[in-house]
Amino acid sequence: QVQLVESGGGLVQPGGSLRLSCADSLMMFSLYTMSWYRQAPGKQRELVASITTGGLTNYADSVKGRFTISRDNAKNTVYLQMNSLKPEDTAVYYCNAELLNNNYWGRGTQVTVPS
């Protein structure tokens, strides 16, 4: 059974930093496009950042220049470095793995940036 486990969330003051990690049990992890999504209370889940098998990255406009997604295929882990955090970044952050018809989600990790 595939498991994606996020970690690294928490409470951080505005302007601070956090690093999220997502460790998974995927076979052929390197073939998956890995993404981070987030969902704030009362809002739809939105894409934050993604990274392809070849290392191409994509970011939501709201996080460009502040967040960096990366992956370590040897460790089956994807990271999200979040800098200059703002109250509007408060959300549950989810890891996602996608390959063809396979799509897996983690349970999420809470990030809170108080106003």
C-alpha positions as CSV (number, residue, x, y, z in Angstrom):
1,Q,0.0,0.0,0.0
2,V,1.4,3.4,-1.0
3,Q,1.9,5.8,1.8
4,L,2.9,9.5,1.6
5,V,3.8,11.0,4.9
6,E,4.2,14.7,5.3
7,S,6.2,16.3,8.2
8,G,7.6,19.7,9.1
9,G,4.5,21.7,9.6
10,G,4.0,23.9,12.6
11,L,3.4,27.4,14.0
12,V,5.8,30.1,12.7
13,Q,5.8,33.9,12.9
14,P,5.3,36.0,9.8
15,G,8.6,36.2,7.9
16,G,9.8,32.9,9.2
17,S,10.6,29.7,7.4
18,L,9.6,26.1,7.5
19,R,10.7,23.1,5.5
20,L,8.1,20.4,4.7
21,S,9.1,16.9,3.8
22,C,7.1,14.1,2.2
23,A,8.5,10.6,2.4
24,D,6.8,7.9,0.5
25,S,6.8,4.2,-0.2
26,L,6.4,4.5,-4.0
27,M,8.0,2.1,-6.3
28,M,9.8,4.0,-9.0
29,F,9.5,7.3,-7.1
30,S,11.7,9.0,-9.6
31,L,9.0,8.6,-12.4
32,Y,6.3,10.5,-10.5
33,T,5.5,14.1,-10.7
34,M,5.5,15.3,-7.1
35,S,3.4,18.2,-5.9
36,W,2.5,20.2,-2.9
37,Y,-1.1,21.4,-2.5
38,R,-2.7,23.4,0.3
39,Q,-6.1,23.9,1.6
40,A,-7.1,26.8,3.9
41,P,-10.3,26.8,6.0
42,G,-13.3,27.4,3.8
43,K,-11.3,27.3,0.6
44,Q,-10.6,24.8,-2.2
45,R,-7.4,22.9,-2.3
46,E,-4.9,24.6,-4.5
47,L,-1.6,23.7,-6.2
48,V,1.4,25.3,-4.5
49,A,4.3,23.8,-6.4
50,S,5.2,20.8,-8.5
51,I,8.4,19.1,-9.7
52,T,8.6,16.7,-12.6
53,T,10.8,13.6,-13.1
54,G,13.3,15.8,-14.9
55,G,13.3,18.4,-12.2
56,L,11.2,21.0,-13.9
57,T,9.3,23.1,-11.3
58,N,6.1,25.1,-11.3
59,Y,4.8,27.4,-8.7
60,A,1.6,29.2,-7.8
61,D,2.0,33.0,-8.3
62,S,1.4,33.6,-4.7
63,V,4.5,31.7,-3.6
64,K,7.0,32.4,-6.4
65,G,10.2,33.7,-5.0
66,R,9.4,32.5,-1.5
67,F,8.9,28.7,-1.8
68,T,11.2,26.1,-3.3
69,I,10.3,22.5,-4.2
70,S,13.0,19.9,-4.5
71,R,13.2,16.1,-4.6
72,D,15.7,13.5,-3.5
73,N,15.0,10.4,-5.5
74,A,17.5,8.3,-3.5
75,K,15.4,9.0,-0.4
76,N,12.0,8.9,-2.0
77,T,11.4,12.3,-0.5
78,V,10.1,15.6,-1.8
79,Y,10.6,18.9,0.1
80,L,9.0,22.3,0.2
81,Q,11.2,25.1,1.6
82,M,9.0,28.0,2.6
83,N,10.5,31.3,3.3
84,S,9.1,34.7,4.1
85,L,5.9,33.1,5.4
86,K,2.7,35.2,5.5
87,P,-0.6,34.7,7.4
88,E,-2.2,33.8,4.1
89,D,0.0,30.8,3.8
90,T,-1.8,29.2,6.7
91,A,-3.3,25.9,5.5
92,V,-3.0,22.2,5.6
93,Y,-0.3,21.2,3.1
94,Y,-0.7,18.0,1.2
95,C,1.8,15.9,-0.7
96,N,0.7,14.5,-4.0
97,A,2.3,11.9,-6.4
98,E,1.1,11.4,-9.9
99,L,2.0,9.1,-12.7
100,L,-0.4,8.3,-15.5
101,N,-3.5,7.0,-13.9
102,N,-1.9,6.7,-10.4
103,N,-2.6,9.6,-8.0
104,Y,-1.7,9.4,-4.3
105,W,-2.2,11.8,-1.4
106,G,-0.7,12.2,2.0
107,R,-2.8,13.1,5.0
108,G,-1.4,16.6,5.3
109,T,0.5,18.7,7.7
110,Q,-0.7,22.0,9.3
111,V,1.1,25.2,8.7
112,T,0.0,28.2,10.8
113,V,1.3,31.7,10.4
114,P,-0.6,34.0,12.8
115,S,-1.5,37.5,11.8
